[in-house]
Amino acid sequence: MTNRWNRAHLLKLPNNMRRNLLYVIAMSCCVTAFSQTTPPGNRTKTPEALFRIDSLRQDIRERLVQLAMQNPSIEVDDRNVNVAAYGVKRAKSNILNQIALQGNVNEFSIVKNSTAANLYPKYNIGFILPLGTFATRSQDIHIARENLSIAVAQRSDHYRILRETVLSKYEDYLMAVDLLNFQRQLVEDVYTHYLKMEKSFAEAKITEEEYTSSYRNYNTEQAKQRTMERNLKVAVLEIERYIGVKLEDVLKEYR
């Protein structure tokens, strides 16, 4: 009864008002249906999933930095620090090298003579220490400590540079992977279009110029893909230069 009454009143409305009312009802139904549907992207990339991906990439970055710290250049810095530390110890004990011991024996104590039995001293012992030693020792110790500080600072600077370089190379690698994936999808699309144009050309539906243009576009995108494949390989080699192991082996640990 209610539905018949609504239809009757709806038919009595002017045409323009009836069209507007039907449009509003249709849009309300579409909004309701859309709000009840989960967007495809949210099914696979939830905030939790994105957080796990970021955490995983952060772990990989730290692992790459740890491997880079085993680089021979860092080992050289460590040994320079050790050499400078030994230099400080050497400067502190260098005063012992400046001391000279001297001694002599009374000649009458060697020759057994009763007349010289009561002559003293029978022997003499002494040491010589240059007065300038006290003035230069403190300066030598300060110089050695400064050299140690320089070696430590250089090691820290090289560490920061190496960390920045490795992380930058890893970002270049990630970008190269994404660009290559995008390009491969583009090549597939262009190739599909080229096959359609080839079929149309065989059926005389398009001109030779249109067919040649599609073929040229396909070859151009293939060349771009080959360049991106090369860039990806170079990015991998640059990372492996610093970490000393295969990048693929490191990535397997986090898969």
C-alpha positions in Angstrom: 0.0 0.0 0.0 2.8 2.4 1.0 4.8 1.6 -2.2 1.7 2.3 -4.4 1.1 5.6 -2.6 4.8 6.6 -3.1 4.7 5.7 -6.7 1.4 7.6 -7.2 2.8 10.8 -5.5 6.0 10.4 -7.5 4.1 10.3 -10.8 2.3 13.5 -9.8 5.5 15.5 -9.4 6.8 17.6 -12.3 9.3 15.9 -14.7 12.3 18.0 -13.5 11.6 17.4 -9.8 11.0 13.7 -10.4 14.4 13.4 -12.2 16.3 15.2 -9.5 14.6 13.0 -6.8 15.6 9.8 -8.6 19.1 11.1 -9.1 19.5 11.7 -5.3 18.1 8.3 -4.5 20.6 6.6 -6.9 23.6 8.5 -5.6 22.6 7.6 -2.0 22.6 3.9 -3.0 26.0 4.2 -4.6 27.5 5.9 -1.6 26.1 3.3 0.7 27.5 0.5 -1.4 30.9 2.1 -1.7 31.2 2.7 2.0 30.5 -1.0 2.6 33.3 -2.1 0.2 36.9 -2.3 1.3 39.3 -0.6 -1.1 41.5 -3.1 -2.8 44.7 -1.4 -1.7 43.7 -1.5 2.0 43.3 -5.3 1.8 47.0 -5.8 1.3 48.7 -2.6 2.6 47.3 -2.0 6.1 49.1 0.3 8.5 50.4 -2.8 10.3 51.8 -4.2 7.1 53.4 -0.9 6.1 55.0 -0.7 9.6 56.4 -4.2 9.2 57.9 -3.3 5.8 59.6 -0.2 7.2 60.9 -2.2 10.2 62.3 -4.9 7.9 64.0 -2.3 5.7 65.5 -0.6 8.7 66.9 -4.0 9.9 68.4 -4.5 6.5 70.0 -1.1 6.6 71.6 -1.7 10.0 72.9 -5.1 8.8 74.5 -3.5 5.8 76.2 -0.9 8.0 77.5 -3.6 10.3 79.0 -5.5 7.3 80.5 -2.2 6.0 82.3 -1.7 9.3 84.4 -4.7 8.5 85.7 -2.8 5.5 89.6 -2.8 5.3 89.6 1.0 5.5 88.0 0.8 8.9 90.6 -1.8 10.0 93.3 0.6 8.9 91.7 3.4 11.1 91.6 1.0 14.1 95.3 0.2 13.7 96.2 3.9 13.4 94.4 4.4 16.7 96.4 1.6 18.3 99.7 3.0 17.0 98.8 6.4 18.4 97.9 4.8 21.8 101.4 3.1 21.8 102.9 6.5 21.0 101.4 7.9 24.2 102.9 5.1 26.3 106.2 5.6 24.5 106.3 9.3 25.2 105.6 8.7 28.9 108.4 6.1 29.3 110.9 7.8 27.0 112.6 9.5 29.9 114.2 6.2 30.8 116.2 6.3 27.6 117.7 9.6 28.6 119.2 8.3 31.9 122.9 7.2 31.6 124.5 5.2 34.4 128.2 5.6 35.2 130.5 3.9 37.7 134.2 3.4 38.5 136.2 1.3 40.9 139.1 2.5 43.1 142.3 1.1 41.7 143.6 0.4 45.1 140.6 -1.8 45.8 141.6 -4.0 42.9 145.3 -4.2 43.8 145.7 -6.0 47.1 147.9 -3.5 49.0 147.9 -3.1 52.7 148.7 0.6 52.5 145.4 1.2 50.6 143.2 -1.0 52.7 141.7 1.9 54.4 141.0 4.1 51.4 137.4 4.9 50.6 135.3 4.9 48.5 136.4 1.7 46.9 133.9 2.3 43.9 131.6 5.1 42.6 128.2 4.7 40.8 126.2 7.7 39.4 123.7 8.6 36.6 123.4 11.4 34.2 120.0 13.0 33.3 120.0 15.9 30.9 118.0 18.9 32.3 116.2 19.5 28.9 114.5 16.1 29.3 112.1 17.5 31.9 111.1 20.4 29.5 110.5 18.2 26.5 108.9 15.2 28.1 105.6 17.0 28.8 105.5 18.4 25.3 106.2 14.9 23.8 103.3 13.5 25.9 100.9 16.2 24.7 101.9 15.6 21.1 101.3 11.9 21.4 97.9 12.5 23.0 97.0 14.9 20.2 98.0 12.3 17.6 95.7 9.8 19.4 92.8 12.2 19.3 93.4 12.9 15.6 93.4 9.1 14.9 90.2 8.6 16.8 88.5 11.6 15.1 89.5 10.3 11.7 88.1 6.9 12.4 84.8 8.5 13.5 84.7 10.6 10.4 85.4 7.7 8.2 82.7 5.7 10.0 80.0 8.4 9.3 81.1 8.7 5.7 81.0 5.0 5.2 77.6 4.7 6.8 76.2 7.5 4.7 77.6 5.9 1.5 76.2 2.5 2.2 72.8 3.7 3.1 72.7 6.0 0.0 73.8 3.0 -2.2 71.0 0.9 -0.7 68.4 3.7 -1.5 69.8 3.8 -5.0 69.3 0.0 -5.2 65.6 0.3 -4.0 64.9 3.0 -6.5 66.5 0.9 -9.3 64.3 -2.0 -8.4 61.1 0.0 -8.4 61.9 1.8 -11.7 62.7 -1.5 -13.3 59.4 -3.0 -12.2 57.5 0.0 -13.5 59.4 -0.2 -16.8 58.7 -3.9 -17.2 55.0 -3.3 -16.8 55.2 -0.5 -19.3 57.0 -2.7 -21.8 54.2 -5.3 -21.4 51.6 -2.7 -22.1 53.4 -1.4 -25.1 54.0 -4.9 -26.4 50.3 -5.7 -26.2 49.5 -2.5 -28.1 52.1 -3.4 -30.7 50.5 -6.8 -31.2 47.1 -5.2 -31.7 48.6 -2.8 -34.2 50.4 -5.6 -36.0 47.1 -7.5 -36.4 45.3 -4.4 -37.6 48.0 -3.7 -40.1 47.8 -7.2 -41.4 44.0 -6.7 -41.8 44.7 -3.3 -43.6 42.9 -1.4 -40.9 45.8 1.0 -40.2 48.5 2.6 -42.2 52.1 1.5 -42.3 53.2 4.7 -40.5 51.0 3.8 -37.5 52.3 0.3 -37.4 55.9 1.6 -37.7 55.3 4.0 -34.8 54.0 1.3 -32.5 57.0 -0.9 -33.3 59.4 2.0 -32.7 57.8 2.7 -29.3 58.1 -0.9 -28.4 61.8 -1.0 -29.2 62.4 2.3 -27.3 60.8 1.0 -24.1 62.8 -2.2 -24.4 66.0 -0.2 -24.6 65.0 1.8 -21.5 64.4 -1.5 -19.7 67.8 -2.8 -20.7 69.4 0.4 -19.3 67.5 0.1 -16.0 68.6 -3.6 -15.7 72.2 -2.4 -16.1 71.7 0.3 -13.5 70.3 -2.2 -11.0 73.3 -4.5 -11.5 75.7 -1.6 -11.0 73.8 -0.6 -7.8 74.2 -4.1 -6.4 77.9 -4.2 -7.2 78.5 -0.8 -5.5 76.8 -2.1 -2.3 78.8 -5.4 -2.4 82.0 -3.4 -2.7 81.4 -2.0 0.8 79.8 -4.9 2.6 82.2 -7.6 1.2 79.4 -10.2 0.7 76.7 -10.9 -1.8 73.7 -8.6 -1.3 71.4 -11.4 -2.2 72.7 -13.4 0.7 71.9 -10.6 3.1 68.4 -10.1 1.7 67.7 -13.8 2.1 68.1 -13.4 5.9 65.0 -11.1 6.0 62.7 -13.0 3.7 
